[in-house]
Amino acid sequence: MRKAIGTDRRRRPERTLAVLCELDADVIALQEADRRFGTRASAIPPHLIDEHSDYKAVPLETRDGSIGWHGNALLVKKAVEIRATEILHLPSLEPRGAVVAELRLGDAALRVVGMHLDLSGLWRRRQAHTILGHIDARPAAMPTVLMGDLNEWSTRGGCLRDFAARLTFAECGRSFHTRRPVVQLDRIMVTPELAIAACGVHHSPTARKASDHYPVWADVRAA
């Protein structure tokens, strides 16, 4: 969400929130959700999320006023039950992390991982292995959705090959740059217990101005 700064270079958190409401997803993973300097407060004020949307931020053990971990944050509909949360430290030359939540949506349990991987291909692959290893180490198996900006410009290589060995990708489409989408940097992946019923890129006039990335979405069902 580029810290709520649009392609017009204006910080307008209410515009970013409007795009999230357009999506109307049960679970949303955000990247660059916190402001970069100072207290690293949420780029969308928490009271704005609470008062003007049906979402709540998944609570993480981070700074007061922040909703993310190294910019990664998760939002869920207010009716979704949050069972557990974690923050993951990822190997990198610069600070990188991922966020994890175990959720209950009606009768279904779901684990969600949000991530923003490195600009370096070598570090992206190490980060992918760290995330996959963390899932394997969980005491209870659970259907899992992984999503975020992988920063992978290749179509099959690098960290895509590592994730594809274990996960199914939603073929959402090209999401970057909003002025001229040429590459699939933003990805949604699922474990074998899940299937992708539908997916795509959210091309709305508001989304085109709100960030340099279009949002991607997927309708996920039990396999």
SVG drawing of the C-alpha trace seen along z (x, -y; Angstrom):
<svg xmlns="http://www.w3.org/2000/svg" viewBox="-20 -15 43 46">
<polyline fill="none" stroke="black" stroke-width="0.4" points="0.0,0.0 3.1,-2.2 2.5,-3.8 -0.8,-5.2 1.1,-7.4 -0.6,-7.2 0.8,-7.7 -0.1,-11.4 2.5,-11.4 -0.2,-12.4 -0.6,-10.5 -4.3,-9.7 -5.1,-6.8 -8.8,-7.2 -8.3,-6.4 -6.3,-3.3 -9.0,-2.2 -11.6,-2.7 -9.7,-0.3 -9.7,2.3 -13.4,1.9 -13.9,2.4 -12.1,5.7 -14.5,6.8 -12.2,9.8 -12.4,11.8 -8.6,11.5 -6.2,8.9 -2.3,8.9 -0.7,5.5 2.8,4.5 4.4,1.1 1.5,0.7 3.5,-1.4 5.2,-4.8 8.9,-4.4 10.3,-6.9 9.7,-8.0 7.4,-5.7 6.5,-3.8 2.8,-4.4 0.2,-2.7 -0.1,-4.6 -3.9,-4.1 -4.8,-5.4 -6.4,-2.5 -9.4,-4.6 -10.1,-5.1 -10.1,-1.3 -12.4,-0.8 -14.9,-3.6 -15.0,-3.4 -14.6,0.3 -15.7,3.8 -12.0,4.6 -9.8,5.0 -6.1,5.3 -4.6,8.6 -2.8,7.6 1.0,8.1 3.7,7.6 5.0,4.4 5.2,0.7 2.3,-1.3 0.4,-2.8 1.8,-0.3 -0.3,2.5 2.6,4.2 5.9,5.9 8.6,4.5 5.6,3.1 3.6,6.4 0.1,6.3 -3.0,8.4 -6.6,7.2 -9.6,9.4 -13.3,8.9 -14.5,8.0 -16.5,11.3 -13.3,13.4 -11.9,15.0 -8.2,14.5 -6.8,17.6 -3.0,16.9 -0.4,14.6 3.3,14.6 6.0,12.5 8.8,14.1 12.4,12.7 13.6,13.4 17.3,13.7 18.3,10.5 20.9,7.7 18.1,5.2 15.2,5.6 12.6,8.1 9.9,10.1 6.6,11.9 3.4,12.1 1.4,15.1 -2.2,15.5 -4.3,18.6 -8.0,17.7 -11.4,19.2 -13.8,18.2 -17.2,19.7 -16.4,23.5 -13.1,23.3 -9.6,22.9 -7.1,21.1 -3.5,20.0 -2.4,16.9 1.1,15.7 1.8,12.1 5.3,11.3 7.4,8.8 10.5,10.4 13.9,9.0 15.1,7.2 18.0,9.7 17.3,13.1 19.7,14.9 18.0,13.5 14.5,14.1 15.3,17.8 16.6,18.0 13.5,16.2 11.2,18.6 12.9,21.6 12.6,19.9 8.8,19.4 8.2,22.9 10.3,24.4 8.3,22.4 5.0,23.9 6.5,27.4 7.5,26.9 4.0,25.9 2.6,28.5 -0.8,28.7 -1.3,29.0 -3.7,26.3 -4.8,25.1 -2.5,22.1 -2.6,19.1 0.6,17.3 0.5,13.9 2.5,10.7 5.0,9.0 7.6,11.5 9.7,9.0 10.4,11.8 10.6,10.6 11.2,14.0 8.2,16.1 9.4,19.5 12.8,19.2 14.2,18.0 11.9,18.2 8.9,19.0 10.5,22.4 11.0,23.0 7.4,22.1 5.9,24.0 7.5,27.2 5.1,27.2 2.3,24.7 -0.3,23.8 -0.1,20.3 -3.2,18.3 -2.7,17.0 -4.0,13.5 -2.1,11.6 0.1,8.6 -0.2,6.1 2.9,3.8 3.1,0.9 -0.4,-0.5 0.4,-2.9 1.4,0.1 1.2,3.5 4.0,5.6 5.0,8.1 3.4,10.4 5.2,9.3 2.2,9.8 1.4,13.5 -1.2,15.6 -0.3,19.3 -2.1,22.1 -1.2,25.5 -2.6,28.7 -5.7,28.7 -7.0,25.6 -8.0,24.8 -8.2,21.6 -11.9,21.1 -11.2,17.7 -8.6,15.0 -7.6,11.8 -6.2,8.3 -8.4,5.5 -8.4,2.9 -10.5,0.0 -9.9,-3.8 -9.3,-4.3 -6.8,-1.4 -4.9,-2.8 -4.2,-6.0 -3.9,-4.6 -0.6,-2.7 2.0,-1.7 0.7,1.9 -2.8,3.1 -4.3,5.4 -4.6,9.1 -7.3,11.4 -8.3,15.0 -11.4,17.0 -10.0,19.9 -12.0,23.1 -11.3,26.5 -9.8,28.8"/>
</svg>
